[in-house]
Every structure is written in C-alpha cells, then in structure tokens.
Amino acid sequence: MSINISNTEKEIVAYLEKGDRRAIDIAYKNYGRALYGIILRVVKSGEVAEEILQDVFVKIWINAESYNRSKGRLFTWMSNIARNASIDSIRTARSKREQKTTSIDNPVYENIGGNEEMNVKDFALQKVINSLDEKHRILIDYTYFQGYSQREIEKELGIPLGTVKSRLRLAINQLREKLNDDQIRNLLVSIVLFLSLSLAQSQGLF
C-alpha cells in the first residue's frame, strides 16, 4: 500500500534519524495542536493535557528509532503515543484515588487487601469483556479503553460509521446482561454509561 507522506513529515523523519533536535521543534509547530486535541478528548482537562503533551514529545524523541515509515504516517505513530500517554495518565490518576480511599478506609492493609482486590476486579472485568463477541469487544476497547471517537474507529477498522454505531448498541446490550455480577457491577455501569453517552453525543442528542 502506498503511503502519502507530506514534505513536513519527511523533514521531521530525516531529522529524527539523524538525532537532530530540530525534529521536535518542527513536529511541535506542525502537529502540537492536533496532538493536544487528541489528548484533551481523553483526559478532559486542559491543564493535564498540556502536561501530557510535553511528555508525549519527550517519548517521541526517545522512541524515534521505533518509528517505521513503511508501516504508516508519522502523525499516526505520534497520535498513538499521545493516546496511550493519555490513557496511562487516567489509569494512574484512578489508581492514586483508589489507593487514597483504601488508605483511609483500611490503612493497615493498604498494600495487601487493596492490591488484591484490584487484581480480582481487573480479572473479573477482563473475563466479562472477553466473553463478548469479538466485534463488540473490539469496539469497547477502542471507545472506552483507548479513547477513540466513532469517526476514528470507522477509519481505523475500515467499517461504515453506521455499523460502528449499531455494534456499539449491541455491545451495550451485552454488557447490561452482565450487570448481575455484583463484584464488578460499578465498573460495568461506568462502561455502559460511557458508551451510551458516546452514542448520544454522536447523534446530537445533547
């Protein structure tokens, strides 16, 4: 497949391959705002997004050797770094909140009971997700865990937007059927709510 690469991307890649710092300056000037937008959609905080954006360009610089121009555009590669950094930030913040709550409720067993409980919940949630149809599981992963928009999923998976929406509705229904699992009920409710809001926003319902 032929990949259309702009002159700007070619210039950045050339500088990255030489280890020339100008690569980051040009990348920031040309793609900083777009990457910031990707981050902001996930973390929902301008201040946090700015901090993550700085870390993203550090990661781009450090991991420059891992970019393979034959596999895709530079911007796509940078976008994945930005999206992953954003998700990691949310998980870290969530973990800190849970640890804080655990230390308040049961400080003596913070390092034992708390971590064990999280492991059990993570395993139980993964078991439920894995029990779904693959086509629905993929959409939940892209939408909830990776922060993709439905338009981005349409392009990434190469399926019509209408199909994305209909499969998300079916995925929501499948998850609702699993809500009888008290152990992870709150987690499943959060995912269902997130997916439902995503669908509503895409249809302009609010």
One Martini backbone bead per residue (centre of mass of N, CA, C, O) as a GRO file, in nm:
protein
  206
    1MET     BB    1   0.095   0.036   0.023
    2SER     BB    2   0.057   0.367  -0.034
    3ILE     BB    3   0.220   0.643   0.132
    4ASN     BB    4   0.129   0.967   0.215
    5ILE     BB    5   0.397   1.198   0.250
    6SER     BB    6   0.492   1.475   0.370
    7ASN     BB    7   0.742   1.703   0.377
    8THR     BB    8   0.734   1.744   0.680
    9GLU     BB    9   0.764   1.448   0.764
   10LYS     BB   10   1.029   1.399   0.617
   11GLU     BB   11   1.189   1.606   0.781
   12ILE     BB   12   1.146   1.486   1.060
   13VAL     BB   13   1.258   1.204   1.003
   14ALA     BB   14   1.540   1.295   0.922
   15TYR     BB   15   1.609   1.421   1.199
   16LEU     BB   16   1.559   1.172   1.373
   17GLU     BB   17   1.777   0.991   1.234
   18LYS     BB   18   2.008   1.212   1.329
   19GLY     BB   19   1.938   1.344   1.613
   20ASP     BB   20   1.772   1.608   1.562
   21ARG     BB   21   1.604   1.850   1.745
   22ARG     BB   22   1.432   1.982   1.514
   23ALA     BB   23   1.211   1.770   1.500
   24ILE     BB   24   1.047   1.872   1.748
   25ASP     BB   25   0.995   2.161   1.661
   26ILE     BB   26   0.836   2.089   1.402
   27ALA     BB   27   0.626   1.899   1.527
   28TYR     BB   28   0.504   2.104   1.722
   29LYS     BB   29   0.420   2.321   1.514
   30ASN     BB   30   0.240   2.110   1.326
   31TYR     BB   31   0.113   1.891   1.576
   32GLY     BB   32   0.041   1.996   1.859
   33ARG     BB   33  -0.264   2.063   1.839
   34ALA     BB   34  -0.364   1.781   1.752
   35LEU     BB   35  -0.251   1.626   1.998
   36TYR     BB   36  -0.400   1.788   2.210
   37GLY     BB   37  -0.684   1.702   2.117
   38ILE     BB   38  -0.651   1.401   2.178
   39ILE     BB   39  -0.592   1.432   2.480
   40LEU     BB   40  -0.843   1.599   2.567
   41ARG     BB   41  -1.058   1.378   2.498
   42VAL     BB   42  -0.956   1.199   2.740
   43VAL     BB   43  -0.892   1.400   3.005
   44LYS     BB   44  -1.064   1.684   3.017
   45SER     BB   45  -0.787   1.866   3.059
   46GLY     BB   46  -0.589   2.126   2.985
   47GLU     BB   47  -0.359   2.099   3.191
   48VAL     BB   48  -0.305   1.798   3.153
   49ALA     BB   49  -0.262   1.804   2.846
   50GLU     BB   50  -0.004   1.978   2.852
   51GLU     BB   51   0.168   1.779   3.013
   52ILE     BB   52   0.142   1.538   2.820
   53LEU     BB   53   0.255   1.672   2.567
   54GLN     BB   54   0.542   1.690   2.669
   55ASP     BB   55   0.580   1.383   2.711
   56VAL     BB   56   0.529   1.300   2.419
   57PHE     BB   57   0.783   1.442   2.294
   58VAL     BB   58   0.980   1.278   2.457
   59LYS     BB   59   0.890   0.999   2.345
   60ILE     BB   60   0.945   1.058   2.052
   61TRP     BB   61   1.249   1.099   2.088
   62ILE     BB   62   1.324   0.829   2.235
   63ASN     BB   63   1.137   0.646   2.005
   64ALA     BB   64   1.233   0.701   1.708
   65GLU     BB   65   1.345   0.412   1.620
   66SER     BB   66   1.043   0.277   1.610
   67TYR     BB   67   0.994   0.414   1.352
   68ASN     BB   68   0.804   0.308   1.052
   69ARG     BB   69   0.737   0.430   0.742
   70SER     BB   70   0.611   0.160   0.609
   71LYS     BB   71   0.354   0.153   0.832
   72GLY     BB   72   0.326   0.477   0.840
   73ARG     BB   73   0.253   0.762   0.960
   74LEU     BB   74   0.378   0.981   1.181
   75PHE     BB   75   0.112   1.087   1.300
   76THR     BB   76   0.000   0.815   1.384
   77TRP     BB   77   0.228   0.745   1.579
   78MET     BB   78   0.193   0.998   1.762
   79SER     BB   79  -0.105   0.948   1.834
   80ASN     BB   80  -0.058   0.685   1.991
   81ILE     BB   81   0.118   0.810   2.207
   82ALA     BB   82  -0.091   1.015   2.308
   83ARG     BB   83  -0.317   0.814   2.379
   84ASN     BB   84  -0.154   0.635   2.577
   85ALA     BB   85  -0.072   0.862   2.772
   86SER     BB   86  -0.361   0.937   2.852
   87ILE     BB   87  -0.450   0.664   2.966
   88ASP     BB   88  -0.225   0.639   3.176
   89SER     BB   89  -0.310   0.890   3.336
   90ILE     BB   90  -0.589   0.787   3.421
   91ARG     BB   91  -0.493   0.529   3.564
   92THR     BB   92  -0.313   0.670   3.770
   93ALA     BB   93  -0.529   0.850   3.898
   94ARG     BB   94  -0.718   0.617   3.979
   95SER     BB   95  -0.516   0.466   4.157
   96LYS     BB   96  -0.469   0.696   4.360
   97ARG     BB   97  -0.762   0.716   4.458
   98GLU     BB   98  -0.787   0.421   4.556
   99GLN     BB   99  -0.550   0.431   4.756
  100LYS     BB  100  -0.663   0.657   4.929
  101THR     BB  101  -0.922   0.514   5.012
  102THR     BB  102  -0.787   0.267   5.139
  103SER     BB  103  -0.616   0.423   5.356
  104ILE     BB  104  -0.871   0.530   5.502
  105ASP     BB  105  -1.032   0.260   5.553
  106ASN     BB  106  -0.740   0.061   5.548
  107PRO     BB  107  -0.421   0.117   5.639
  108VAL     BB  108  -0.301  -0.163   5.725
  109TYR     BB  109  -0.404  -0.307   5.426
  110GLU     BB  110  -0.314  -0.153   5.169
  111ASN     BB  111  -0.091  -0.365   5.030
  112ILE     BB  112  -0.300  -0.607   5.026
  113GLY     BB  113  -0.611  -0.578   4.986
  114GLY     BB  114  -0.614  -0.366   4.763
  115ASN     BB  115  -0.454  -0.514   4.536
  116GLU     BB  116  -0.620  -0.773   4.537
  117GLU     BB  117  -0.889  -0.644   4.460
  118MET     BB  118  -0.800  -0.525   4.190
  119ASN     BB  119  -0.718  -0.792   4.058
  120VAL     BB  120  -0.997  -0.921   4.072
  121LYS     BB  121  -1.148  -0.704   3.908
  122ASP     BB  122  -0.979  -0.712   3.654
  123PHE     BB  123  -1.032  -1.011   3.593
  124ALA     BB  124  -1.342  -0.996   3.585
  125LEU     BB  125  -1.364  -0.786   3.362
  126GLN     BB  126  -1.203  -0.941   3.146
  127LYS     BB  127  -1.394  -1.182   3.138
  128VAL     BB  128  -1.640  -1.030   3.034
  129ILE     BB  129  -1.521  -0.904   2.779
  130ASN     BB  130  -1.428  -1.186   2.655
  131SER     BB  131  -1.739  -1.293   2.629
  132LEU     BB  132  -1.768  -1.133   2.393
  133ASP     BB  133  -1.791  -1.037   2.101
  134GLU     BB  134  -1.538  -0.936   1.910
  135LYS     BB  135  -1.674  -0.688   1.764
  136HIS     BB  136  -1.749  -0.563   2.048
  137ARG     BB  137  -1.480  -0.567   2.201
  138ILE     BB  138  -1.327  -0.376   2.014
  139LEU     BB  139  -1.509  -0.123   2.059
  140ILE     BB  140  -1.461  -0.099   2.362
  141ASP     BB  141  -1.161  -0.059   2.346
  142TYR     BB  142  -1.156   0.193   2.164
  143THR     BB  143  -1.359   0.374   2.326
  144TYR     BB  144  -1.284   0.334   2.637
  145PHE     BB  145  -0.964   0.257   2.658
  146GLN     BB  146  -0.856   0.453   2.394
  147GLY     BB  147  -1.044   0.709   2.296
  148TYR     BB  148  -1.207   0.673   2.049
  149SER     BB  149  -1.376   0.771   1.795
  150GLN     BB  150  -1.604   0.682   1.562
  151ARG     BB  151  -1.446   0.796   1.323
  152GLU     BB  152  -1.177   0.655   1.393
  153ILE     BB  153  -1.288   0.368   1.379
  154GLU     BB  154  -1.377   0.373   1.088
  155LYS     BB  155  -1.083   0.408   0.981
  156GLU     BB  156  -0.930   0.182   1.136
  157LEU     BB  157  -1.145  -0.065   1.046
  158GLY     BB  158  -1.320  -0.017   0.782
  159ILE     BB  159  -1.612   0.080   0.881
  160PRO     BB  160  -1.908   0.189   0.899
  161LEU     BB  161  -2.060   0.411   1.104
  162GLY     BB  162  -2.327   0.256   1.136
  163THR     BB  163  -2.188  -0.004   1.239
  164VAL     BB  164  -2.061   0.112   1.487
  165LYS     BB  165  -2.326   0.196   1.628
  166SER     BB  166  -2.473  -0.082   1.628
  167ARG     BB  167  -2.247  -0.235   1.784
  168LEU     BB  168  -2.256  -0.059   2.037
  169ARG     BB  169  -2.545  -0.128   2.116
  170LEU     BB  170  -2.491  -0.432   2.147
  171ALA     BB  171  -2.269  -0.404   2.359
  172ILE     BB  172  -2.447  -0.273   2.573
  173ASN     BB  173  -2.647  -0.507   2.598
  174GLN     BB  174  -2.439  -0.719   2.685
  175LEU     BB  175  -2.349  -0.571   2.945
  176ARG     BB  176  -2.626  -0.557   3.087
  177GLU     BB  177  -2.639  -0.873   3.124
  178LYS     BB  178  -2.379  -0.847   3.345
  179LEU     BB  179  -2.498  -0.679   3.608
  180ASN     BB  180  -2.516  -0.931   3.819
  181ASP     BB  181  -2.217  -0.862   3.889
  182ASP     BB  182  -2.127  -0.728   4.187
  183GLN     BB  183  -1.814  -0.700   4.174
  184ILE     BB  184  -1.845  -0.519   3.873
  185ARG     BB  185  -2.087  -0.327   3.838
  186ASN     BB  186  -1.965  -0.037   3.842
  187LEU     BB  187  -1.780  -0.078   3.598
  188LEU     BB  188  -2.003  -0.151   3.393
  189VAL     BB  189  -2.169   0.106   3.424
  190SER     BB  190  -1.949   0.299   3.327
  191ILE     BB  191  -1.924   0.181   3.042
  192VAL     BB  192  -2.217   0.209   2.953
  193LEU     BB  193  -2.233   0.515   2.992
  194PHE     BB  194  -2.008   0.596   2.803
  195LEU     BB  195  -2.126   0.466   2.544
  196SER     BB  196  -2.398   0.615   2.551
  197LEU     BB  197  -2.283   0.904   2.534
  198SER     BB  198  -2.133   0.864   2.269
  199LEU     BB  199  -2.388   0.815   2.100
  200ALA     BB  200  -2.542   1.075   2.172
  201GLN     BB  201  -2.332   1.278   2.067
  202SER     BB  202  -2.324   1.169   1.766
  203GLN     BB  203  -2.655   1.246   1.749
  204GLY     BB  204  -2.725   1.518   1.904
  205LEU     BB  205  -2.887   1.485   2.199
  206PHE     BB  206  -2.669   1.708   2.376
   0.00000   0.00000   0.00000
